[in-house]
């Protein structure tokens, strides 16, 4: 806190030094032989004037938290917000990976089922052949059929058919068993990957909830710090006003004593002249001039439109959500997280953009800070974990953090990373 008030002009300070002497001993200036004191004078109180702006008092600094403490607490809150959003983004990515793994597992299971059906058909054909061999006398019947052939060529060809059929069934069954084993191994690997991803998802969800609690505690701490700062400021201001009032009262008393001293001096001078004239003109006692006058009669001096219809629609959609509660992972319309709000707003303008903040920054054309236009997305934290929509005049609309609602905030932040422009 700086020095309160302004310095008293040097001429006034010099005058107050003289006044101080008069205040210390006003009667010492009076001539005791003339028997004149302050009860004999009448001063004009309007001439006593002290401007509080001319009063200098010491700095008032009471113990307690200050803005630096609040700034540090808010910086910690921003770190928690960044950590929270990063956990949310990773949670969403892991959730998407779990869905993909579910699809891959379902695909492997379909292929295993198809192989099983094929193997079942082959098994039925083999059984059919076996039943035929059994009805015709087994392998002996087959040999007899071959020996009874009309020609050696027919017998050779028949034997080849039987051997090829048997070999084909054996190879098909072996291929099925190999493919089925491979697919089962893949499915088991996918199952393990899915379980790991699901465990990570639960861990991230728990971490996000934990960070939420920490952020709420941090917000409570900031609120308490702000209240303490305001109380300290109020106490300091009250103390400063008390010191100023005391100084004003002291200076006014000095001015009053000076006026009294001046009035007494005028009366004494007039009384001396009267006595001198009386002594010199004893015959004209009534001719003496008592024309001294105490007191004076002085008085105090008077003293930005959006560049496209789509951008305009996106800005209007985002601003219409002011007051909507924040919730991580929410994409509207009754709750949002930061990237959920920007994605939803641009979707209302007919433009599709990625879901999470980092993907929005990576997937959209970048723009320089001095070329920002309403509707552009602005990104914060490194790595990126927060996004808002620029609306012009250095302002942005954002879904900030748990416990807060969609709001308009200044864009000028130390953790600004860059900006991107959806194409619509």
C-alpha positions in Angstrom: 0.0 0.0 0.0 1.5 3.4 -1.0 1.7 6.6 1.0 -1.7 8.0 1.6 -2.4 11.7 0.9 -0.1 14.2 -0.7 2.7 16.3 0.9 1.8 19.6 2.4 3.3 22.4 0.3 6.5 23.7 1.8 5.1 27.2 2.4 2.2 25.7 4.4 4.7 23.5 6.3 6.8 26.5 7.2 3.7 28.3 8.3 2.6 25.3 10.4 6.0 25.4 12.1 5.3 28.9 13.2 1.8 27.9 14.2 3.2 25.1 16.3 5.1 27.6 18.3 2.0 29.7 18.8 0.0 26.6 19.8 2.6 25.7 22.4 2.4 29.0 24.2 -0.2 31.4 22.8 -0.3 33.5 25.9 3.5 34.0 25.8 3.0 36.3 22.8 0.5 38.5 24.7 1.6 41.5 26.8 0.6 40.8 30.4 0.4 44.5 31.1 -2.4 44.9 28.6 -4.5 42.1 30.2 -5.8 40.7 26.8 -6.3 37.0 26.4 -8.1 34.6 23.9 -11.5 35.3 25.6 -11.3 38.8 24.3 -11.0 37.8 20.7 -13.6 36.3 18.3 -12.2 34.4 15.3 -13.9 33.3 12.1 -14.0 29.5 12.1 -14.5 29.5 8.3 -10.9 30.6 8.0 -9.8 27.3 9.5 -9.5 24.9 6.7 -7.4 21.8 6.2 -7.6 19.7 3.0 -7.4 16.0 3.8 -5.5 15.6 0.5 -2.7 17.8 1.9 -2.4 15.6 5.0 0.4 13.1 5.1 0.2 10.1 7.4 2.5 7.0 7.7 1.8 3.9 5.8 -0.7 1.6 7.5 0.1 -2.0 7.1 -1.7 -4.4 9.4 -0.8 -8.1 9.7 -2.7 -10.6 7.5 -2.8 -12.0 4.0 -2.4 -9.8 0.9 -2.9 -10.0 -2.8 0.3 -12.0 -3.2 -1.2 -14.7 -1.1 -4.4 -14.6 -3.1 -2.5 -14.7 -6.4 -0.5 -17.7 -5.2 -3.7 -19.5 -4.2 -5.3 -18.7 -7.6 -2.2 -20.0 -9.3 -2.5 -23.3 -7.4 -6.1 -23.4 -8.4 -5.2 -22.9 -12.1 -2.7 -25.8 -11.7 -5.4 -28.0 -10.3 -7.7 -27.0 -13.1 -5.0 -27.9 -15.7 -4.3 -31.2 -13.9 -8.0 -31.9 -13.7 -8.6 -31.2 -17.4 -5.6 -33.3 -18.4 -7.1 -36.2 -16.3 -10.4 -35.7 -18.0 -8.9 -35.7 -21.5 -6.9 -38.8 -20.8 -10.0 -40.4 -19.3 -12.0 -39.7 -22.5 -9.1 -41.1 -24.6 -8.9 -44.3 -22.5 -12.7 -44.6 -22.6 -12.6 -44.4 -26.4 -9.8 -47.0 -26.4 -11.9 -49.3 -24.3 -14.7 -49.0 -26.9 -12.3 -49.8 -29.7 -11.0 -52.9 -27.8 -14.6 -54.1 -27.2 -15.2 -53.8 -31.0 -12.0 -55.7 -31.8 -12.9 -58.4 -29.2 -16.3 -58.8 -30.8 -14.7 -59.1 -34.2 -12.4 -61.9 -33.0 -15.3 -63.7 -31.4 -17.2 -63.5 -34.7 -14.3 -65.0 -36.6 -13.9 -67.8 -34.0 -17.6 -68.5 -34.3 -17.3 -68.6 -38.1 -14.3 -71.0 -38.0 -16.2 -73.1 -35.5 -19.2 -73.3 -37.8 -16.9 -74.2 -40.8 -15.2 -76.9 -38.7 -18.5 -78.3 -37.7 -19.6 -78.6 -41.3 -16.3 -80.4 -42.2 -16.8 -82.6 -39.2 -20.3 -83.5 -40.3 -19.0 -84.3 -43.8 -16.3 -86.6 -42.3 -18.9 -88.3 -40.2 -21.0 -88.8 -43.4 -18.1 -90.4 -45.2 -17.4 -92.6 -42.1 -21.0 -93.7 -42.0 -20.9 -94.5 -45.7 -17.7 -96.6 -45.2 -19.3 -98.4 -42.3 -22.5 -99.2 -44.4 -20.3 -100.6 -47.3 -18.1 -102.6 -45.1 -15.5 -100.1 -44.0 -12.1 -99.9 -45.7 -12.4 -103.4 -47.0 -15.5 -102.5 -48.9 -13.6 -99.6 -50.4 -10.8 -101.8 -51.4 -13.2 -104.3 -53.0 -14.8 -101.5 -54.9 -11.4 -100.6 -56.2 -10.5 -104.2 -57.1 -13.8 -104.5 -58.9 -13.2 -101.6 -61.2 -13.4 -102.2 -64.8 -10.1 -100.8 -65.5 -6.8 -100.1 -63.7 -7.1 -96.4 -64.4 -10.5 -96.2 -62.7 -9.1 -98.0 -59.7 -6.1 -95.7 -59.4 -8.3 -92.6 -59.8 -10.7 -93.8 -57.1 -8.0 -94.5 -54.7 -6.6 -91.0 -55.3 -10.0 -89.5 -54.6 -10.2 -91.3 -51.2 -6.7 -90.3 -50.1 -7.3 -86.6 -51.2 -10.6 -86.4 -49.4 -9.0 -87.7 -46.2 -6.0 -85.4 -46.5 -8.3 -82.4 -47.3 -10.4 -83.0 -44.2 -7.2 -83.5 -42.0 -5.7 -80.3 -43.3 -8.9 -78.3 -42.9 -9.2 -79.5 -39.3 -5.6 -78.6 -38.6 -6.0 -75.1 -40.2 -9.2 -74.5 -38.1 -7.4 -75.5 -34.9 -4.4 -73.3 -35.8 -6.6 -70.3 -36.7 -8.8 -70.8 -33.7 -5.8 -71.0 -31.4 -4.4 -67.8 -32.9 -7.7 -65.9 -32.6 -8.1 -67.1 -29.0 -4.6 -65.8 -28.2 -5.5 -62.5 -29.8 -8.8 -62.3 -27.9 -7.1 -63.1 -24.6 -4.5 -60.3 -25.3 -7.3 -57.9 -26.2 -9.1 -58.9 -23.0 -6.0 -58.1 -21.0 -5.6 -54.8 -22.7 -9.2 -54.0 -22.1 -8.9 -54.8 -18.4 -5.8 -52.6 -18.1 -7.6 -49.8 -19.9 -10.7 -50.2 -17.8 -8.5 -50.1 -14.6 -6.8 -47.0 -15.9 -10.2 -45.4 -16.6 -11.3 -46.1 -13.1 -8.0 -44.7 -11.8 -8.4 -41.5 -13.8 -12.0 -41.1 -12.8 -11.0 -41.4 -9.2 -8.1 -38.9 -9.7 -10.5 -36.4 -11.4 -12.8 -36.7 -8.4 -9.9 -36.2 -6.0 -8.8 -33.2 -7.9 -12.3 -31.8 -7.9 -12.3 -32.0 -4.1 -8.9 -30.3 -4.0 -10.1 -27.6 -6.3 -13.1 -27.0 -4.1 -10.9 -26.7 -1.0 -8.7 -24.3 -3.0 -11.7 -22.2 -4.0 -12.7 -22.1 -0.3 -9.2 -21.0 0.6 -9.2 -18.3 -2.0 -12.6 -17.1 -0.8 -11.4 -17.0 2.8 -8.2 -15.2 1.8 -10.1 -12.6 -0.2 -12.4 -12.1 2.8 -9.4 -11.7 5.1 -7.7 -9.3 2.6 -10.9 -7.2 2.5 -11.1 -7.2 6.2 -7.5 -6.1 6.5 -8.0 -3.4 3.9 -11.0 -2.1 5.7 -9.1 -2.1 9.0 -6.2 -0.3 7.3 -8.5 2.2 5.7 -10.2 2.8 9.0 -6.9 3.3 10.7 -5.7 5.6 7.9 -8.8 7.7 8.2 -8.4 7.8 12.0 -4.8 9.1 11.6 -5.9 11.6 9.0 -8.7 12.8 11.2 -6.2 13.2 14.1 -3.8 15.1 11.8 -6.6 17.3 10.5 -7.7 18.1 14.0 -4.1 18.9 15.0 -3.6 21.2 12.0 -6.9 22.9 12.5 -6.0 23.5 16.2 -2.7 25.0 15.0 -4.5 27.3 12.6 -7.0 28.3 15.3 -4.1 29.1 17.7 -2.5 31.2 15.0 -5.6 33.2 14.4 -6.1 33.7 18.1 -2.5 34.9 18.4 -2.9 37.2 15.5 -6.1 38.6 16.9 -4.5 39.2 20.3 -1.6 40.9 18.7 -3.9 43.2 16.8 -5.8 44.1 20.0 -2.7 44.7 21.9 -1.3 47.0 19.2 -4.5 48.9 19.1 -4.5 49.2 22.9 -1.0 50.5 22.9 -1.8 53.1 20.4 -4.8 54.1 22.4 -2.8 54.5 25.6 -0.1 56.5 23.8 -2.6 58.8 22.3 -4.4 59.2 25.7 -1.2 60.1 27.4 -0.3 62.6 24.7 -3.7 64.1 24.6 -5.0 64.1 28.1 -7.5 66.8 27.3 -9.0 64.7 24.5 -9.5 61.3 26.2 -12.4 60.5 24.0 -10.4 61.0 20.8 -8.5 57.8 21.1 -9.0 55.3 18.3 -9.8 51.8 19.4 -10.2 50.8 15.9 -8.6 47.4 16.2 -10.6 44.6 14.8 -10.2 40.9 15.5 -10.9 38.2 13.0 -11.0 38.0 9.3 -13.6 37.4 6.7 -11.7 35.1 4.4 -13.5 32.1 2.9 -12.3 28.8 1.4 -11.7 28.9 -2.4 -14.3 27.2 -4.5 -12.9 25.0 -5.9 -16.3 -6.5 -32.2 -18.8 -8.2 -35.0 -18.0 -11.9 -36.0 -16.2 -12.6 -39.4 -18.8 -15.1 -40.6 -22.3 -16.3 -40.0 -21.0 -19.6 -38.6 -18.7 -17.8 -36.2 -21.5 -15.5 -35.1 -23.8 -18.4 -34.5 -21.1 -20.2 -32.5 -20.4 -17.1 -30.3 -24.2 -16.6 -29.8 -24.6 -20.3 -28.8 -21.7 -20.1 -26.3 -22.9 -16.9 -24.7 -26.4 -18.2 -24.4 -24.9 -20.8 -22.0 -23.6 -18.3 -19.5 -24.6 -19.6 -16.0 -24.7 -23.2 -17.1 -22.8 -25.4 -14.5 -19.4 -26.9 -15.3 -19.1 -30.7 -15.1 -16.1 -32.6 -16.4 -16.8 -34.8 -19.3 -20.1 -33.1 -20.1 -21.0 -31.9 -23.6 -24.2 -30.1 -22.9 -26.7 -28.8 -23.2 -27.3 -28.5 -19.4 -23.7 -29.0 -18.3 -20.3 -28.5 -20.0 -16.6 -29.0 -19.5 -14.4 -26.5 -21.4 -13.9 -28.4 -24.7 -17.5 -29.7 -24.5 -18.8 -26.1 -24.6 -16.6 -25.1 -27.6 -17.5 -28.3 -29.5 -21.2 -27.9 -28.7 -21.3 -24.2 -29.7 -19.6 -24.8 -33.1 -21.9 -27.7 -33.7 -24.9 -25.3 -33.3 -23.3 -23.4 -36.2 -23.1 -26.6 -38.3 -19.4 -27.1 -37.8 -17.9 -30.3 -36.3 -14.6 -30.0 -34.3 -12.7 -32.6 -32.2 -13.9 -33.4 -28.7 -10.9 -32.6 -26.3 -8.9 -29.4 -26.1 -5.6 -30.8 -27.2 -7.2 -32.4 -30.3 -9.0 -29.2 -31.1 -5.7 -27.3 -31.1 -3.9 -30.0 -33.1 -6.8 -30.5 -35.6 -7.7 -26.9 -36.5 -5.8 -24.1 -38.3 -3.8 -21.9 -36.0 -4.0 -18.1 -35.9 -1.8 -15.5 -34.4 -2.9 -13.8 -31.2 -3.0 -10.4 -32.9 -5.3 -11.8 -35.6 -7.9 -13.2 -33.2 -11.6 -12.9 -34.3 -14.8 -13.7 -32.5 -15.4 -17.5 -32.6 -11.7 -18.4 -32.5 -10.7 -20.9 -29.9 -8.0 -19.9 -27.4 -5.9 -22.5 -25.5 -4.1 -22.5 -22.2 -1.6 -24.6 -20.1 1.3 -26.7 -21.3 0.4 -29.4 -22.2 -2.9 -27.9 -23.4 -5.8 -28.7 -21.1 -8.1 -25.7 -21.3 -9.9 -24.1 -24.2 -12.3 -21.1 -24.4 -14.0 -19.1 -27.2 -12.7 -15.6 -28.0 -15.6 -13.1 -28.3 -13.6 -9.8 -28.9 -12.2 -6.9 -26.9 -9.8 -9.2 -25.0 -12.7 -11.3 -23.6 -13.5 -15.0 -23.9 -16.4 -17.2 -22.9 -15.4 -20.4 -21.0 -16.6 -23.3 -18.9 -13.9 -22.8 -16.2 -13.8 -25.5 -13.5 -15.9 -27.5 -11.0 -18.0 -25.3 -8.8 -18.2 -22.5 -11.4 -20.5 -21.9 -14.3 -20.0 -20.8 -17.9 -18.8 -17.2 -17.8 -17.1 -14.3 -19.7 -13.5 -13.8 -18.5 -10.4 -11.7 -19.6 -8.3 -13.6 -22.1 -5.1 -12.1 -20.8 -3.5 -15.0 -18.9 0.1 -15.9 -18.4 -0.5 -19.5 -19.4 -1.9 -18.7 -22.9 -0.6 -21.2 -25.5 -2.2 -20.3 -28.9 -5.4 -20.1 -30.9 -7.2 -22.0 -33.7 -10.0 -21.2 -36.0 -12.8 -23.7 -36.9 -13.6 -23.5 -40.6 -17.3 -22.7 -41.2 
